[in-house]
Amino acid sequence: MDREQEEIQFLGFFSIMKESCNLIIRWKNIFSQIFFFLIIPLCCVYLSHIEISQILFTKIMQNENMLDAAPQGTEFRTTISKMLASEWTIFVLFKIVYFMFFIVLALLSTAAVVYTIACIYTAKEISFRNVMNVVPKVWKRLILTFFMNFVVVFSYNILGIAVLILGVVVFGSVEILVTIFVVVFLVVYSCGFLYITIIWHIAGVVSVLEDSYGMKALRKSQNLIKGKMGIVSAVFLVLGISFFGVEQLFKFLVVSSDDQQLWSRISIGIISLILLSISMLFGLIGQTITYFVCKSYHHENIDKSMLADHLGGYLGEYVPLKSKDVQMERYEP
């Protein structure tokens, strides 16, 4: 982050990835602590959830099959029904607890990485202890932004389901038209979902570094990525694909594999955990650098002294800076 602010806007995909590597190498001590104390536990929770969910769901499916085969009105059928009700309750409660733990750890990791990079950018003294003192305060702002994004995603999915049902009903009499409609729908839906995901990730950075959070942060993020959608999409697609690839590797070789020996599954699980954690760290650093790239592209020159004061405020009594102080000057191109 030693570049002049006006030069940051010209960073491309490979430059952003290179900058991410440079930051990790130059500041390996602080990022190592974040990696081991926040990101690895986050990814451990994620992978453990996949394994446990598979075990619970497999047991439920086995009992569902037994219930279908059990004669009506028998005591055995009643017993299986009660077991299924209990298992479904456990499964749902497990999902809720997992979701809460995952969101908390994900937001804490986001706050830690964004705050750390901002301190590096402003040449502000940084330590893991300071980061951990700041993270709980920043987390409150991030959770509000997450909640608003959750509302947006939920509404988007409801709208998508309604459009899909309507399209199938309208074109249902012609098979080829239904096929074309479904393919087009999936492409458009995926692009829209990627767009919302990008907005959410940049909004997370905005929530930490500016006085905007919640819906205001989402709108600010939407404005920032204008003109940079190509590079921003490439960054998030590659990082997302790497995350998805490691997840599928874990599912195929650890969760779904019955042929692997125990030591082999444990080894692959550990490798998957490390790879997923690295991918997560790169993703968090990449989204923060992308934020600075977008700010520079829109000629919003960041006042480092103001930003440093803003970051320092987290360590004392927090008073958010106003947009006119944080937003920095806007230059005419």
C-alpha positions in Angstrom: 0.0 0.0 0.0 2.9 2.3 -0.7 1.5 3.5 -4.0 0.2 7.0 -4.6 -3.5 7.3 -4.2 -4.1 8.3 -7.8 -2.2 5.2 -8.9 -4.3 2.7 -6.9 -7.2 3.0 -9.4 -5.1 1.4 -12.1 -4.5 -1.8 -10.2 -5.8 -4.8 -12.1 -6.7 -8.3 -11.1 -3.1 -9.6 -10.9 -1.9 -6.4 -9.2 -4.5 -6.8 -6.5 -3.4 -10.4 -6.0 0.2 -9.4 -5.9 -0.5 -6.6 -3.4 -2.4 -9.1 -1.2 0.7 -11.4 -1.2 3.0 -8.5 -0.4 0.9 -7.4 2.5 0.9 -10.9 4.0 4.7 -11.3 3.5 5.6 -7.8 4.9 3.2 -8.0 7.8 3.4 -11.7 8.4 3.4 -11.4 12.2 0.0 -9.7 12.6 -1.6 -11.6 9.7 -0.3 -14.9 11.2 -2.0 -14.2 14.5 -5.3 -13.2 12.7 -4.9 -16.4 10.6 -4.4 -18.8 13.5 -6.8 -17.1 16.1 -9.7 -16.1 13.8 -9.6 -17.5 10.3 -8.6 -21.1 11.1 -11.4 -21.4 13.8 -13.8 -19.9 11.3 -12.9 -22.4 8.6 -12.8 -25.2 11.2 -16.4 -24.4 12.2 -17.4 -24.4 8.5 -15.9 -27.7 7.6 -17.0 -29.4 10.8 -20.5 -28.2 10.0 -20.4 -30.0 6.6 -19.2 -33.3 8.2 -21.7 -33.2 11.1 -24.6 -32.2 8.8 -23.9 -35.1 6.5 -23.9 -37.6 9.5 -27.2 -36.2 10.9 -28.9 -36.1 7.5 -27.8 -39.6 6.6 -29.3 -40.9 9.8 -32.5 -39.0 9.0 -32.7 -40.5 5.5 -32.2 -44.0 6.8 -35.1 -43.5 9.3 -37.2 -42.0 6.6 -36.8 -45.1 4.5 -37.6 -47.3 7.5 -40.7 -45.3 8.2 -41.9 -45.8 4.6 -41.4 -49.5 4.9 -43.1 -49.8 8.3 -46.7 -51.0 8.3 -49.4 -48.5 9.3 -50.6 -48.4 12.9 -47.7 -50.5 14.3 -45.7 -49.6 17.4 -42.5 -49.7 15.3 -43.8 -47.0 13.0 -44.7 -44.8 16.0 -41.3 -45.2 17.4 -39.6 -44.3 14.1 -41.8 -41.3 13.8 -40.8 -40.0 17.2 -37.1 -40.6 16.4 -37.5 -38.7 13.2 -39.1 -35.7 14.9 -36.3 -35.7 17.4 -33.6 -36.0 14.8 -35.1 -33.2 12.6 -35.3 -30.9 15.7 -31.6 -31.6 16.5 -30.7 -31.0 12.8 -32.5 -27.6 12.7 -31.1 -26.5 16.1 -27.6 -27.5 15.0 -28.0 -25.5 11.8 -29.1 -22.4 13.8 -26.2 -22.7 16.3 -23.7 -23.2 13.4 -25.1 -20.2 11.5 -24.7 -18.0 14.6 -21.1 -19.1 15.3 -20.1 -18.8 11.6 -21.5 -15.3 11.2 -19.9 -14.0 14.4 -16.5 -15.4 13.5 -16.8 -14.3 9.9 -17.7 -10.7 10.9 -14.9 -10.7 13.5 -12.4 -11.8 10.9 -13.6 -9.2 8.4 -13.3 -6.4 11.0 -9.8 -7.6 12.0 -8.4 -7.8 8.5 -10.0 -4.5 7.3 -8.8 -2.6 10.4 -5.3 -4.1 10.1 -4.9 -3.1 6.4 -6.3 0.4 7.1 -3.7 0.8 9.9 -1.0 -0.3 7.5 -2.2 2.1 4.9 -2.2 5.1 7.4 1.2 4.0 8.9 -0.6 3.6 12.2 1.0 1.4 14.9 -0.7 -1.9 14.9 -0.7 -4.9 17.2 -2.9 -8.0 17.5 -4.0 -6.8 21.0 -5.2 -3.5 19.5 -7.0 -5.4 16.7 -8.8 -7.6 19.2 -9.8 -4.5 21.3 -11.2 -2.8 18.2 -13.0 -5.8 16.6 -16.0 -6.0 19.0 -16.8 -2.4 18.5 -16.6 -2.6 14.7 -18.6 -5.9 14.8 -21.7 -4.0 15.9 -21.7 -2.0 12.7 -21.0 -5.0 10.6 -23.9 -7.0 12.0 -26.3 -4.3 11.0 -24.9 -4.2 7.5 -25.1 -8.0 7.4 -28.8 -7.9 8.5 -29.7 -5.5 5.8 -27.9 -7.6 3.2 -29.7 -10.7 4.5 -33.0 -8.9 3.9 -31.9 -8.0 0.3 -30.8 -11.6 -0.4 -34.0 -13.0 1.0 -36.2 -10.6 -1.1 -34.1 -11.4 -4.2 -34.6 -15.2 -3.7 -38.3 -14.8 -3.2 -38.5 -12.7 -6.4 -36.4 -15.3 -8.2 -38.7 -18.2 -7.1 -41.8 -16.3 -8.2 -40.3 -15.5 -11.6 -39.2 -19.1 -12.1 -42.6 -20.5 -11.2 -44.3 -17.9 -13.5 -42.0 -18.8 -16.4 -42.5 -22.5 -16.0 -46.3 -22.0 -15.9 -46.3 -19.7 -19.0 -44.0 -21.9 -21.1 -44.9 -25.2 -19.6 -46.7 -26.5 -22.7 -43.5 -26.3 -24.8 -40.6 -28.3 -23.5 -37.9 -26.5 -25.5 -39.1 -23.1 -24.3 -39.1 -24.2 -20.7 -35.5 -25.4 -21.1 -34.4 -22.2 -22.7 -36.2 -20.1 -20.0 -34.6 -22.1 -17.1 -31.1 -21.8 -18.6 -31.5 -18.0 -19.1 -33.1 -17.6 -15.7 -30.1 -19.5 -14.0 -27.6 -17.3 -15.8 -29.4 -14.0 -14.9 -30.0 -15.2 -11.4 -26.3 -16.2 -10.9 -25.1 -12.8 -12.2 -27.5 -11.0 -9.9 -26.4 -13.1 -6.9 -22.8 -12.4 -7.7 -23.5 -8.7 -7.9 -25.3 -8.7 -4.5 -22.4 -10.7 -3.0 -19.8 -8.2 -4.2 -21.9 -5.3 -2.8 -22.1 -7.0 0.6 -18.3 -7.6 0.8 -17.4 -4.1 -0.2 -20.1 -2.8 2.2 -18.3 -4.7 5.0 -15.2 -2.6 4.4 -17.3 0.6 4.2 -18.9 -0.2 7.6 -15.4 -0.3 9.2 -13.7 2.6 7.5 -16.6 5.1 7.1 -19.5 6.3 9.1 -21.9 4.4 6.9 -23.4 1.1 7.9 -26.5 -0.9 7.2 -28.4 0.1 4.1 -26.3 3.2 3.7 -23.2 1.0 3.4 -24.8 -1.2 0.8 -25.7 1.9 -1.3 -22.3 3.3 -0.9 -20.8 0.0 -2.0 -23.1 -0.2 -5.0 -21.9 3.3 -6.1 -18.2 2.5 -5.5 -18.1 -0.6 -7.7 -19.5 1.3 -10.7 -16.9 1.5 -13.5 -14.9 -1.3 -11.9 -17.3 -4.3 -12.2 -15.0 -6.2 -14.5 -12.0 -6.3 -12.2 -14.1 -6.6 -9.0 -16.1 -9.5 -10.5 -12.8 -11.2 -11.5 -11.4 -10.9 -8.0 -14.5 -12.3 -6.3 -15.1 -15.0 -8.9 -11.5 -16.4 -8.6 -11.5 -16.2 -4.8 -15.0 -17.7 -4.7 -14.1 -20.6 -7.1 -11.0 -21.4 -5.0 -13.1 -21.5 -1.9 -15.7 -23.7 -3.6 -13.1 -25.9 -5.0 -11.5 -26.7 -1.6 -15.0 -27.2 -0.1 -15.8 -29.8 -2.9 -12.5 -31.5 -2.3 -13.3 -31.9 1.4 -16.8 -33.2 0.6 -15.6 -35.7 -1.9 -12.5 -37.0 -0.2 -13.5 -36.7 3.5 -17.3 -36.5 3.9 -18.6 -38.8 1.2 -15.6 -41.2 0.9 -16.1 -44.5 2.6 -13.0 -46.1 1.1 -10.4 -43.7 2.6 -8.6 -44.9 5.8 -9.1 -42.7 8.9 -5.6 -41.3 8.9 -6.0 -40.4 5.2 -9.3 -38.6 5.8 -7.8 -36.7 8.8 -4.8 -35.7 6.6 -7.0 -34.5 3.8 -9.2 -32.7 6.3 -6.2 -30.8 7.7 -5.0 -29.9 4.2 -8.5 -28.7 3.3 -8.7 -26.6 6.4 -5.3 -24.9 5.6 -6.2 -24.3 2.0 -9.7 -22.9 2.9 -8.1 -20.6 5.5 -5.6 -19.3 3.1 -8.4 -18.7 0.5 -10.4 -16.9 3.2 -7.5 -14.7 4.2 -6.8 -13.7 0.6 -10.5 -13.0 0.1 -10.6 -10.6 3.0 -7.4 -8.8 2.0 -8.5 -8.7 -1.6 -11.9 -7.1 -0.8 -10.2 -4.4 1.3 -7.7 -3.6 -1.5 -10.5 -3.6 -4.0 -12.3 -1.0 -1.8 -9.3 1.3 -2.0 -9.1 0.7 -5.8 -12.7 1.8 -6.2 -12.3 4.8 -4.0 -9.3 5.9 -6.1 -11.2 5.3 -9.3 -13.9 7.7 -8.2 -11.3 10.2 -7.2 -12.2 10.1 -3.6 -8.8 11.0 -2.2 -8.5 9.4 1.3 -7.1 11.8 3.9 -4.8 9.5 5.9 -4.7 11.7 9.0 -8.5 11.7 9.1 -8.7 7.9 8.6 -6.0 7.4 11.3 -8.1 9.5 13.7 -11.2 7.5 12.7 -9.3 4.2 13.4 -7.9 5.6 16.6 -11.4 6.4 17.8 -12.2 2.7 18.1 -9.6 2.4 20.8 -11.1 5.1 22.9 -14.6 6.5 23.0 -16.0 5.8 19.6 -17.5 8.8 17.8 -18.0 8.1 14.0 -16.6 10.7 11.7 -19.0 12.5 9.5 -19.0 11.8 5.7 -17.5 15.2 5.0 -14.5 14.3 7.2 -14.0 10.7 6.0 -15.2 10.9 2.5 -12.2 12.9 1.5 -11.9 15.2 -1.3 -13.5 14.5 -4.7 -11.3 15.6 -7.6 -12.6 16.3 -11.1 -11.0 13.8 -13.5 
